[in-house]
Amino acid sequence: MVALSMFALAVSVQAAEEADKAPRSGDKAPDFTLMGSDGKEHTLSKILGDQGAVLAWFPMAFTPG
């Protein structure tokens, strides 16, 4: 029972630490490179320049349900 309690405490501490690292509204996005549907690599820092960018994610796009 003590081991289970210690495990639960460790998991909750880790979850709290991860929540602190989660991005918040207004945070600057880290630079990243992704493969586009056009087959080319796209890097955020190359796109931005003096412009803004909107990142959109559609996890259910083109999937049933």
PDB file of N, CA, C, O and CB in Angstrom:
ATOM      1  N   MET A   1       0.826  -1.186   0.000  1.00  0.00           N
ATOM      2  CA  MET A   1       0.000   0.000   0.000  1.00  0.00           C
ATOM      3  C   MET A   1       0.876   1.258   0.000  1.00  0.00           C
ATOM      4  O   MET A   1       0.560   2.242  -0.669  1.00  0.00           O
ATOM      5  CB  MET A   1      -0.943  -0.007   1.211  1.00  0.00           C
ATOM      6  N   VAL A   2       1.976   1.218   0.754  1.00  0.00           N
ATOM      7  CA  VAL A   2       2.880   2.368   0.800  1.00  0.00           C
ATOM      8  C   VAL A   2       3.504   2.595  -0.570  1.00  0.00           C
ATOM      9  O   VAL A   2       3.622   3.734  -1.022  1.00  0.00           O
ATOM     10  CB  VAL A   2       3.981   2.161   1.865  1.00  0.00           C
ATOM     11  N   ALA A   3       3.906   1.502  -1.238  1.00  0.00           N
ATOM     12  CA  ALA A   3       4.517   1.626  -2.565  1.00  0.00           C
ATOM     13  C   ALA A   3       3.531   2.240  -3.545  1.00  0.00           C
ATOM     14  O   ALA A   3       3.916   3.080  -4.358  1.00  0.00           O
ATOM     15  CB  ALA A   3       4.993   0.252  -3.079  1.00  0.00           C
ATOM     16  N   LEU A   4       2.280   1.843  -3.485  1.00  0.00           N
ATOM     17  CA  LEU A   4       1.256   2.377  -4.371  1.00  0.00           C
ATOM     18  C   LEU A   4       1.043   3.867  -4.107  1.00  0.00           C
ATOM     19  O   LEU A   4       0.876   4.646  -5.045  1.00  0.00           O
ATOM     20  CB  LEU A   4      -0.062   1.606  -4.195  1.00  0.00           C
ATOM     21  N   SER A   5       1.048   4.263  -2.840  1.00  0.00           N
ATOM     22  CA  SER A   5       0.897   5.674  -2.484  1.00  0.00           C
ATOM     23  C   SER A   5       2.074   6.496  -2.987  1.00  0.00           C
ATOM     24  O   SER A   5       1.890   7.609  -3.480  1.00  0.00           O
ATOM     25  CB  SER A   5       0.759   5.831  -0.969  1.00  0.00           C
ATOM     26  N   MET A   6       3.280   5.956  -2.867  1.00  0.00           N
ATOM     27  CA  MET A   6       4.484   6.655  -3.348  1.00  0.00           C
ATOM     28  C   MET A   6       4.437   6.802  -4.867  1.00  0.00           C
ATOM     29  O   MET A   6       4.814   7.842  -5.408  1.00  0.00           O
ATOM     30  CB  MET A   6       5.772   5.894  -2.921  1.00  0.00           C
ATOM     31  N   PHE A   7       3.971   5.748  -5.559  1.00  0.00           N
ATOM     32  CA  PHE A   7       3.859   5.798  -7.009  1.00  0.00           C
ATOM     33  C   PHE A   7       2.859   6.880  -7.419  1.00  0.00           C
ATOM     34  O   PHE A   7       3.130   7.662  -8.330  1.00  0.00           O
ATOM     35  CB  PHE A   7       3.433   4.423  -7.570  1.00  0.00           C
ATOM     36  N   ALA A   8       1.711   6.926  -6.754  1.00  0.00           N
ATOM     37  CA  ALA A   8       0.684   7.924  -7.062  1.00  0.00           C
ATOM     38  C   ALA A   8       1.211   9.337  -6.830  1.00  0.00           C
ATOM     39  O   ALA A   8       0.931  10.242  -7.616  1.00  0.00           O
ATOM     40  CB  ALA A   8      -0.572   7.683  -6.211  1.00  0.00           C
ATOM     41  N   LEU A   9       1.960   9.525  -5.771  1.00  0.00           N
ATOM     42  CA  LEU A   9       2.545  10.832  -5.482  1.00  0.00           C
ATOM     43  C   LEU A   9       3.545  11.221  -6.562  1.00  0.00           C
ATOM     44  O   LEU A   9       3.548  12.364  -7.019  1.00  0.00           O
ATOM     45  CB  LEU A   9       3.225  10.827  -4.105  1.00  0.00           C
ATOM     46  N   ALA A  10       4.392  10.288  -6.973  1.00  0.00           N
ATOM     47  CA  ALA A  10       5.389  10.559  -8.012  1.00  0.00           C
ATOM     48  C   ALA A  10       4.716  10.927  -9.330  1.00  0.00           C
ATOM     49  O   ALA A  10       5.158  11.846 -10.018  1.00  0.00           O
ATOM     50  CB  ALA A  10       6.304   9.342  -8.209  1.00  0.00           C
ATOM     51  N   VAL A  11       3.652  10.214  -9.682  1.00  0.00           N
ATOM     52  CA  VAL A  11       2.932  10.497 -10.922  1.00  0.00           C
ATOM     53  C   VAL A  11       2.290  11.877 -10.863  1.00  0.00           C
ATOM     54  O   VAL A  11       2.333  12.614 -11.848  1.00  0.00           O
ATOM     55  CB  VAL A  11       1.863   9.422 -11.186  1.00  0.00           C
ATOM     56  N   SER A  12       1.699  12.241  -9.737  1.00  0.00           N
ATOM     57  CA  SER A  12       1.047  13.539  -9.629  1.00  0.00           C
ATOM     58  C   SER A  12       2.068  14.682  -9.667  1.00  0.00           C
ATOM     59  O   SER A  12       1.787  15.739 -10.232  1.00  0.00           O
ATOM     60  CB  SER A  12       0.224  13.609  -8.340  1.00  0.00           C
ATOM     61  N   VAL A  13       3.246  14.481  -9.073  1.00  0.00           N
ATOM     62  CA  VAL A  13       4.307  15.499  -9.120  1.00  0.00           C
ATOM     63  C   VAL A  13       4.786  15.668 -10.553  1.00  0.00           C
ATOM     64  O   VAL A  13       4.981  16.791 -11.018  1.00  0.00           O
ATOM     65  CB  VAL A  13       5.497  15.113  -8.193  1.00  0.00           C
ATOM     66  N   GLN A  14       4.977  14.550 -11.256  1.00  0.00           N
ATOM     67  CA  GLN A  14       5.427  14.623 -12.650  1.00  0.00           C
ATOM     68  C   GLN A  14       4.379  15.330 -13.505  1.00  0.00           C
ATOM     69  O   GLN A  14       4.734  16.145 -14.356  1.00  0.00           O
ATOM     70  CB  GLN A  14       5.712  13.207 -13.209  1.00  0.00           C
ATOM     71  N   ALA A  15       3.101  15.035 -13.298  1.00  0.00           N
ATOM     72  CA  ALA A  15       2.029  15.668 -14.068  1.00  0.00           C
ATOM     73  C   ALA A  15       2.014  17.175 -13.820  1.00  0.00           C
ATOM     74  O   ALA A  15       1.799  17.952 -14.750  1.00  0.00           O
ATOM     75  CB  ALA A  15       0.662  15.051 -13.704  1.00  0.00           C
ATOM     76  N   ALA A  16       2.237  17.588 -12.584  1.00  0.00           N
ATOM     77  CA  ALA A  16       2.265  19.017 -12.254  1.00  0.00           C
ATOM     78  C   ALA A  16       3.451  19.701 -12.931  1.00  0.00           C
ATOM     79  O   ALA A  16       3.322  20.823 -13.422  1.00  0.00           O
ATOM     80  CB  ALA A  16       2.335  19.219 -10.725  1.00  0.00           C
ATOM     81  N   GLU A  17       4.596  19.037 -12.960  1.00  0.00           N
ATOM     82  CA  GLU A  17       5.778  19.610 -13.621  1.00  0.00           C
ATOM     83  C   GLU A  17       5.542  19.742 -15.121  1.00  0.00           C
ATOM     84  O   GLU A  17       5.931  20.743 -15.721  1.00  0.00           O
ATOM     85  CB  GLU A  17       7.026  18.741 -13.355  1.00  0.00           C
ATOM     86  N   GLU A  18       4.911  18.745 -15.731  1.00  0.00           N
ATOM     87  CA  GLU A  18       4.613  18.794 -17.162  1.00  0.00           C
ATOM     88  C   GLU A  18       3.612  19.913 -17.464  1.00  0.00           C
ATOM     89  O   GLU A  18       3.730  20.588 -18.486  1.00  0.00           O
ATOM     90  CB  GLU A  18       4.061  17.435 -17.647  1.00  0.00           C
ATOM     91  N   ALA A  19       2.635  20.112 -16.587  1.00  0.00           N
ATOM     92  CA  ALA A  19       1.640  21.164 -16.797  1.00  0.00           C
ATOM     93  C   ALA A  19       2.314  22.534 -16.770  1.00  0.00           C
ATOM     94  O   ALA A  19       1.903  23.433 -17.503  1.00  0.00           O
ATOM     95  CB  ALA A  19       0.526  21.088 -15.724  1.00  0.00           C
ATOM     96  N   ASP A  20       3.341  22.709 -15.938  1.00  0.00           N
ATOM     97  CA  ASP A  20       4.065  23.976 -15.874  1.00  0.00           C
ATOM     98  C   ASP A  20       4.805  24.252 -17.174  1.00  0.00           C
ATOM     99  O   ASP A  20       5.037  25.414 -17.511  1.00  0.00           O
ATOM    100  CB  ASP A  20       5.046  23.970 -14.705  1.00  0.00           C
ATOM    101  N   LYS A  21       5.185  23.204 -17.917  1.00  0.00           N
ATOM    102  CA  LYS A  21       5.924  23.358 -19.165  1.00  0.00           C
ATOM    103  C   LYS A  21       5.007  23.571 -20.364  1.00  0.00           C
ATOM    104  O   LYS A  21       5.474  23.939 -21.442  1.00  0.00           O
ATOM    105  CB  LYS A  21       6.792  22.147 -19.400  1.00  0.00           C
ATOM    106  N   ALA A  22       3.707  23.345 -20.185  1.00  0.00           N
ATOM    107  CA  ALA A  22       2.765  23.466 -21.296  1.00  0.00           C
ATOM    108  C   ALA A  22       2.728  24.905 -21.794  1.00  0.00           C
ATOM    109  O   ALA A  22       2.762  25.839 -20.993  1.00  0.00           O
ATOM    110  CB  ALA A  22       1.354  23.006 -20.871  1.00  0.00           C
ATOM    111  N   PRO A  23       2.660  25.093 -23.112  1.00  0.00           N
ATOM    112  CA  PRO A  23       2.593  26.464 -23.641  1.00  0.00           C
ATOM    113  C   PRO A  23       1.287  27.131 -23.240  1.00  0.00           C
ATOM    114  O   PRO A  23       0.249  26.483 -23.107  1.00  0.00           O
ATOM    115  CB  PRO A  23       2.735  26.463 -25.177  1.00  0.00           C
ATOM    116  N   ARG A  24       1.363  28.419 -23.054  1.00  0.00           N
ATOM    117  CA  ARG A  24       0.190  29.200 -22.686  1.00  0.00           C
ATOM    118  C   ARG A  24      -0.092  30.205 -23.799  1.00  0.00           C
ATOM    119  O   ARG A  24       0.781  30.513 -24.611  1.00  0.00           O
ATOM    120  CB  ARG A  24       0.398  29.921 -21.318  1.00  0.00           C
ATOM    121  N   SER A  25      -1.295  30.699 -23.822  1.00  0.00           N
ATOM    122  CA  SER A  25      -1.672  31.696 -24.816  1.00  0.00           C
ATOM    123  C   SER A  25      -0.703  32.869 -24.761  1.00  0.00           C
ATOM    124  O   SER A  25      -0.434  33.415 -23.691  1.00  0.00           O
ATOM    125  CB  SER A  25      -3.123  32.178 -24.590  1.00  0.00           C
ATOM    126  N   GLY A  26      -0.184  33.248 -25.918  1.00  0.00           N
ATOM    127  CA  GLY A  26       0.756  34.366 -25.997  1.00  0.00           C
ATOM    128  C   GLY A  26       2.214  33.968 -25.940  1.00  0.00           C
ATOM    129  O   GLY A  26       3.084  34.794 -26.215  1.00  0.00           O
ATOM    130  N   ASP A  27       2.512  32.704 -25.584  1.00  0.00           N
ATOM    131  CA  ASP A  27       3.900  32.235 -25.564  1.00  0.00           C
ATOM    132  C   ASP A  27       4.457  32.197 -26.979  1.00  0.00           C
ATOM    133  O   ASP A  27       3.733  31.926 -27.937  1.00  0.00           O
ATOM    134  CB  ASP A  27       4.000  30.839 -24.908  1.00  0.00           C
ATOM    135  N   LYS A  28       5.745  32.469 -27.099  1.00  0.00           N
ATOM    136  CA  LYS A  28       6.414  32.373 -28.393  1.00  0.00           C
ATOM    137  C   LYS A  28       6.627  30.896 -28.720  1.00  0.00           C
ATOM    138  O   LYS A  28       7.094  30.128 -27.878  1.00  0.00           O
ATOM    139  CB  LYS A  28       7.774  33.151 -28.388  1.00  0.00           C
ATOM    140  N   ALA A  29       6.286  30.508 -29.935  1.00  0.00           N
ATOM    141  CA  ALA A  29       6.447  29.113 -30.360  1.00  0.00           C
ATOM    142  C   ALA A  29       7.924  28.805 -30.579  1.00  0.00           C
ATOM    143  O   ALA A  29       8.652  29.644 -31.109  1.00  0.00           O
ATOM    144  CB  ALA A  29       5.639  28.833 -31.655  1.00  0.00           C
ATOM    145  N   PRO A  30       8.378  27.620 -30.184  1.00  0.00           N
ATOM    146  CA  PRO A  30       9.764  27.231 -30.467  1.00  0.00           C
ATOM    147  C   PRO A  30       9.933  26.994 -31.963  1.00  0.00           C
ATOM    148  O   PRO A  30       8.976  26.636 -32.650  1.00  0.00           O
ATOM    149  CB  PRO A  30      10.158  25.958 -29.666  1.00  0.00           C
ATOM    150  N   ASP A  31      11.125  27.188 -32.460  1.00  0.00           N
ATOM    151  CA  ASP A  31      11.387  26.952 -33.876  1.00  0.00           C
ATOM    152  C   ASP A  31      11.275  25.458 -34.160  1.00  0.00           C
ATOM    153  O   ASP A  31      11.701  24.636 -33.349  1.00  0.00           O
ATOM    154  CB  ASP A  31      12.789  27.491 -34.284  1.00  0.00           C
ATOM    155  N   PHE A  32      10.707  25.108 -35.304  1.00  0.00           N
ATOM    156  CA  PHE A  32      10.571  23.704 -35.679  1.00  0.00           C
ATOM    157  C   PHE A  32      10.528  23.590 -37.187  1.00  0.00           C
ATOM    158  O   PHE A  32      10.257  24.564 -37.889  1.00  0.00           O
ATOM    159  CB  PHE A  32       9.307  23.078 -35.051  1.00  0.00           C
ATOM    160  N   THR A  33      10.796  22.397 -37.676  1.00  0.00           N
ATOM    161  CA  THR A  33      10.722  22.080 -39.102  1.00  0.00           C
ATOM    162  C   THR A  33       9.821  20.867 -39.269  1.00  0.00           C
ATOM    163  O   THR A  33       9.973  19.866 -38.568  1.00  0.00           O
ATOM    164  CB  THR A  33      12.143  21.815 -39.707  1.00  0.00           C
ATOM    165  N   LEU A  34       8.883  20.963 -40.205  1.00  0.00           N
ATOM    166  CA  LEU A  34       7.956  19.870 -40.488  1.00  0.00           C
ATOM    167  C   LEU A  34       7.872  19.645 -41.991  1.00  0.00           C
ATOM    168  O   LEU A  34       8.111  20.557 -42.782  1.00  0.00           O
ATOM    169  CB  LEU A  34       6.556  20.169 -39.904  1.00  0.00           C
ATOM    170  N   MET A  35       7.530  18.423 -42.373  1.00  0.00           N
ATOM    171  CA  MET A  35       7.302  18.092 -43.769  1.00  0.00           C
ATOM    172  C   MET A  35       5.880  18.502 -44.133  1.00  0.00           C
ATOM    173  O   MET A  35       4.924  18.121 -43.456  1.00  0.00           O
ATOM    174  CB  MET A  35       7.537  16.573 -44.037  1.00  0.00           C
ATOM    175  N   GLY A  36       5.746  19.271 -45.194  1.00  0.00           N
ATOM    176  CA  GLY A  36       4.427  19.707 -45.637  1.00  0.00           C
ATOM    177  C   GLY A  36       3.795  18.689 -46.572  1.00  0.00           C
ATOM    178  O   GLY A  36       4.455  17.759 -47.036  1.00  0.00           O
ATOM    179  N   SER A  37       2.519  18.874 -46.840  1.00  0.00           N
ATOM    180  CA  SER A  37       1.821  17.981 -47.760  1.00  0.00           C
ATOM    181  C   SER A  37       2.323  18.147 -49.187  1.00  0.00           C
ATOM    182  O   SER A  37       2.009  17.342 -50.065  1.00  0.00           O
ATOM    183  CB  SER A  37       0.322  18.234 -47.705  1.00  0.00           C
ATOM    184  N   ASP A  38       3.113  19.212 -49.412  1.00  0.00           N
ATOM    185  CA  ASP A  38       3.719  19.418 -50.726  1.00  0.00           C
ATOM    186  C   ASP A  38       5.040  18.674 -50.869  1.00  0.00           C
ATOM    187  O   ASP A  38       5.687  18.754 -51.914  1.00  0.00           O
ATOM    188  CB  ASP A  38       3.935  20.898 -50.974  1.00  0.00           C
ATOM    189  N   GLY A  39       5.451  17.943 -49.815  1.00  0.00           N
ATOM    190  CA  GLY A  39       6.688  17.170 -49.850  1.00  0.00           C
ATOM    191  C   GLY A  39       7.931  17.980 -49.507  1.00  0.00           C
ATOM    192  O   GLY A  39       9.041  17.447 -49.538  1.00  0.00           O
ATOM    193  N   LYS A  40       7.764  19.261 -49.179  1.00  0.00           N
ATOM    194  CA  LYS A  40       8.900  20.127 -48.832  1.00  0.00           C
ATOM    195  C   LYS A  40       8.945  20.331 -47.319  1.00  0.00           C
ATOM    196  O   LYS A  40       7.925  20.239 -46.637  1.00  0.00           O
ATOM    197  CB  LYS A  40       8.799  21.500 -49.565  1.00  0.00           C
ATOM    198  N   GLU A  41      10.157  20.614 -46.802  1.00  0.00           N
ATOM    199  CA  GLU A  41      10.288  20.943 -45.384  1.00  0.00           C
ATOM    200  C   GLU A  41       9.997  22.424 -45.190  1.00  0.00           C
ATOM    201  O   GLU A  41      10.422  23.262 -45.985  1.00  0.00           O
ATOM    202  CB  GLU A  41      11.706  20.585 -44.852  1.00  0.00           C
ATOM    203  N   HIS A  42       9.274  22.732 -44.131  1.00  0.00           N
ATOM    204  CA  HIS A  42       8.924  24.111 -43.806  1.00  0.00           C
ATOM    205  C   HIS A  42       9.390  24.397 -42.381  1.00  0.00           C
ATOM    206  O   HIS A  42       9.073  23.646 -41.459  1.00  0.00           O
ATOM    207  CB  HIS A  42       7.382  24.362 -43.960  1.00  0.00           C
ATOM    208  N   THR A  43      10.145  25.484 -42.202  1.00  0.00           N
ATOM    209  CA  THR A  43      10.696  25.872 -40.904  1.00  0.00           C
ATOM    210  C   THR A  43      10.034  27.168 -40.453  1.00  0.00           C
ATOM    211  O   THR A  43       9.950  28.132 -41.214  1.00  0.00           O
ATOM    212  CB  THR A  43      12.245  26.037 -40.977  1.00  0.00           C
ATOM    213  N   LEU A  44       9.567  27.182 -39.210  1.00  0.00           N
ATOM    214  CA  LEU A  44       8.837  28.338 -38.687  1.00  0.00           C
ATOM    215  C   LEU A  44       9.654  29.620 -38.791  1.00  0.00           C
ATOM    216  O   LEU A  44       9.127  30.647 -39.219  1.00  0.00           O
ATOM    217  CB  LEU A  44       8.442  28.097 -37.239  1.00  0.00           C
ATOM    218  N   SER A  45      10.923  29.583 -38.410  1.00  0.00           N
ATOM    219  CA  SER A  45      11.739  30.802 -38.417  1.00  0.00           C
ATOM    220  C   SER A  45      11.923  31.371 -39.825  1.00  0.00           C
ATOM    221  O   SER A  45      12.102  32.580 -39.979  1.00  0.00           O
ATOM    222  CB  SER A  45      13.103  30.518 -37.799  1.00  0.00           C
ATOM    223  N   LYS A  46      11.883  30.530 -40.843  1.00  0.00           N
ATOM    224  CA  LYS A  46      12.008  31.002 -42.222  1.00  0.00           C
ATOM    225  C   LYS A  46      10.697  31.612 -42.712  1.00  0.00           C
ATOM    226  O   LYS A  46      10.702  32.505 -43.560  1.00  0.00           O
ATOM    227  CB  LYS A  46      12.432  29.850 -43.145  1.00  0.00           C
ATOM    228  N   ILE A  47       9.585  31.133 -42.182  1.00  0.00           N
ATOM    229  CA  ILE A  47       8.273  31.633 -42.595  1.00  0.00           C
ATOM    230  C   ILE A  47       7.978  32.980 -41.942  1.00  0.00           C
ATOM    231  O   ILE A  47       7.425  33.871 -42.586  1.00  0.00           O
ATOM    232  CB  ILE A  47       7.173  30.620 -42.239  1.00  0.00           C
ATOM    233  N   LEU A  48       8.343  33.134 -40.671  1.00  0.00           N
ATOM    234  CA  LEU A  48       7.943  34.311 -39.906  1.00  0.00           C
ATOM    235  C   LEU A  48       8.487  35.623 -40.438  1.00  0.00           C
ATOM    236  O   LEU A  48       7.709  36.468 -40.880  1.00  0.00           O
ATOM    237  CB  LEU A  48       8.371  34.152 -38.505  1.00  0.00           C
ATOM    238  N   GLY A  49       9.788  35.819 -40.411  1.00  0.00           N
ATOM    239  CA  GLY A  49      10.333  37.107 -40.818  1.00  0.00           C
ATOM    240  C   GLY A  49       9.659  38.217 -40.041  1.00  0.00           C
ATOM    241  O   GLY A  49       9.690  38.235 -38.811  1.00  0.00           O
ATOM    242  N   ASP A  50       9.050  39.145 -40.765  1.00  0.00           N
ATOM    243  CA  ASP A  50       8.327  40.250 -40.127  1.00  0.00           C
ATOM    244  C   ASP A  50       6.829  39.986 -40.081  1.00  0.00           C
ATOM    245  O   ASP A  50       6.057  40.867 -39.703  1.00  0.00           O
ATOM    246  CB  ASP A  50       8.598  41.559 -40.867  1.00  0.00           C
ATOM    247  N   GLN A  51       6.413  38.792 -40.457  1.00  0.00           N
ATOM    248  CA  GLN A  51       4.996  38.453 -40.499  1.00  0.00           C
ATOM    249  C   GLN A  51       4.625  37.552 -39.334  1.00  0.00           C
ATOM    250  O   GLN A  51       5.490  36.975 -38.674  1.00  0.00           O
ATOM    251  CB  GLN A  51       4.644  37.778 -41.824  1.00  0.00           C
ATOM    252  N   GLY A  52       3.358  37.443 -39.099  1.00  0.00           N
ATOM    253  CA  GLY A  52       2.851  36.485 -38.121  1.00  0.00           C
ATOM    254  C   GLY A  52       2.475  35.199 -38.835  1.00  0.00           C
ATOM    255  O   GLY A  52       2.449  35.150 -40.065  1.00  0.00           O
ATOM    256  N   ALA A  53       2.188  34.181 -38.082  1.00  0.00           N
ATOM    257  CA  ALA A  53       1.776  32.904 -38.661  1.00  0.00           C
ATOM    258  C   ALA A  53       0.699  32.291 -37.780  1.00  0.00           C
ATOM    259  O   ALA A  53       0.700  32.472 -36.562  1.00  0.00           O
ATOM    260  CB  ALA A  53       2.986  31.936 -38.814  1.00  0.00           C
ATOM    261  N   VAL A  54      -0.203  31.574 -38.397  1.00  0.00           N
ATOM    262  CA  VAL A  54      -1.241  30.848 -37.674  1.00  0.00           C
ATOM    263  C   VAL A  54      -0.963  29.367 -37.857  1.00  0.00           C
ATOM    264  O   VAL A  54      -0.864  28.883 -38.984  1.00  0.00           O
ATOM    265  CB  VAL A  54      -2.681  31.229 -38.178  1.00  0.00           C
ATOM    266  N   LEU A  55      -0.838  28.646 -36.746  1.00  0.00           N
ATOM    267  CA  LEU A  55      -0.619  27.205 -36.802  1.00  0.00           C
ATOM    268  C   LEU A  55      -1.955  26.526 -36.538  1.00  0.00           C
ATOM    269  O   LEU A  55      -2.595  26.771 -35.516  1.00  0.00           O
ATOM    270  CB  LEU A  55       0.471  26.744 -35.768  1.00  0.00           C
ATOM    271  N   ALA A  56      -2.369  25.677 -37.463  1.00  0.00           N
ATOM    272  CA  ALA A  56      -3.641  24.974 -37.315  1.00  0.00           C
ATOM    273  C   ALA A  56      -3.388  23.480 -37.344  1.00  0.00           C
ATOM    274  O   ALA A  56      -2.546  22.995 -38.100  1.00  0.00           O
ATOM    275  CB  ALA A  56      -4.641  25.383 -38.428  1.00  0.00           C
ATOM    276  N   TRP A  57      -4.115  22.761 -36.523  1.00  0.00           N
ATOM    277  CA  TRP A  57      -3.964  21.310 -36.443  1.00  0.00           C
ATOM    278  C   TRP A  57      -5.341  20.705 -36.526  1.00  0.00           C
ATOM    279  O   TRP A  57      -6.230  21.072 -35.758  1.00  0.00           O
ATOM    280  CB  TRP A  57      -3.232  20.871 -35.133  1.00  0.00           C
ATOM    281  N   PHE A  58      -5.529  19.789 -37.442  1.00  0.00           N
ATOM    282  CA  PHE A  58      -6.816  19.128 -37.632  1.00  0.00           C
ATOM    283  C   PHE A  58      -6.624  17.633 -37.438  1.00  0.00           C
ATOM    284  O   PHE A  58      -6.442  16.908 -38.417  1.00  0.00           O
ATOM    285  CB  PHE A  58      -7.411  19.436 -39.040  1.00  0.00           C
ATOM    286  N   PRO A  59      -6.660  17.153 -36.202  1.00  0.00           N
ATOM    287  CA  PRO A  59      -6.372  15.735 -35.946  1.00  0.00           C
ATOM    288  C   PRO A  59      -7.390  14.782 -36.546  1.00  0.00           C
ATOM    289  O   PRO A  59      -7.074  13.609 -36.748  1.00  0.00           O
ATOM    290  CB  PRO A  59      -6.297  15.497 -34.475  1.00  0.00           C
ATOM    291  N   MET A  60      -8.582  15.235 -36.835  1.00  0.00           N
ATOM    292  CA  MET A  60      -9.616  14.348 -37.375  1.00  0.00           C
ATOM    293  C   MET A  60      -9.846  14.577 -38.869  1.00  0.00           C
ATOM    294  O   MET A  60     -10.734  13.957 -39.454  1.00  0.00           O
ATOM    295  CB  MET A  60     -10.924  14.548 -36.617  1.00  0.00           C
ATOM    296  N   ALA A  61      -9.057  15.463 -39.499  1.00  0.00           N
ATOM    297  CA  ALA A  61      -9.258  15.755 -40.910  1.00  0.00           C
ATOM    298  C   ALA A  61      -9.049  14.509 -41.758  1.00  0.00           C
ATOM    299  O   ALA A  61      -8.080  13.770 -41.583  1.00  0.00           O
ATOM    300  CB  ALA A  61      -8.315  16.865 -41.362  1.00  0.00           C
ATOM    301  N   PHE A  62      -9.963  14.297 -42.663  1.00  0.00           N
ATOM    302  CA  PHE A  62      -9.901  13.193 -43.620  1.00  0.00           C
ATOM    303  C   PHE A  62      -9.893  11.818 -42.943  1.00  0.00           C
ATOM    304  O   PHE A  62      -9.329  10.864 -43.479  1.00  0.00           O
ATOM    305  CB  PHE A  62      -8.669  13.339 -44.486  1.00  0.00           C
ATOM    306  N   THR A  63     -10.515  11.722 -41.773  1.00  0.00           N
ATOM    307  CA  THR A  63     -10.616  10.439 -41.092  1.00  0.00           C
ATOM    308  C   THR A  63     -12.086  10.166 -40.805  1.00  0.00           C
ATOM    309  O   THR A  63     -12.859  11.103 -40.606  1.00  0.00           O
ATOM    310  CB  THR A  63      -9.771  10.424 -39.777  1.00  0.00           C
ATOM    311  N   PRO A  64     -12.483   8.903 -40.780  1.00  0.00           N
ATOM    312  CA  PRO A  64     -13.878   8.608 -40.461  1.00  0.00           C
ATOM    313  C   PRO A  64     -14.203   8.941 -38.999  1.00  0.00           C
ATOM    314  O   PRO A  64     -13.343   8.854 -38.123  1.00  0.00           O
ATOM    315  CB  PRO A  64     -14.181   7.133 -40.744  1.00  0.00           C
ATOM    316  N   GLY A  65     -15.417   9.310 -38.764  1.00  0.00           N
ATOM    317  CA  GLY A  65     -15.845   9.598 -37.394  1.00  0.00           C
ATOM    318  C   GLY A  65     -15.745  11.023 -37.115  1.00  0.00           C
ATOM    319  O   GLY A  65     -16.063  11.459 -36.008  1.00  0.00           O
TER     320      GLY A  65
END
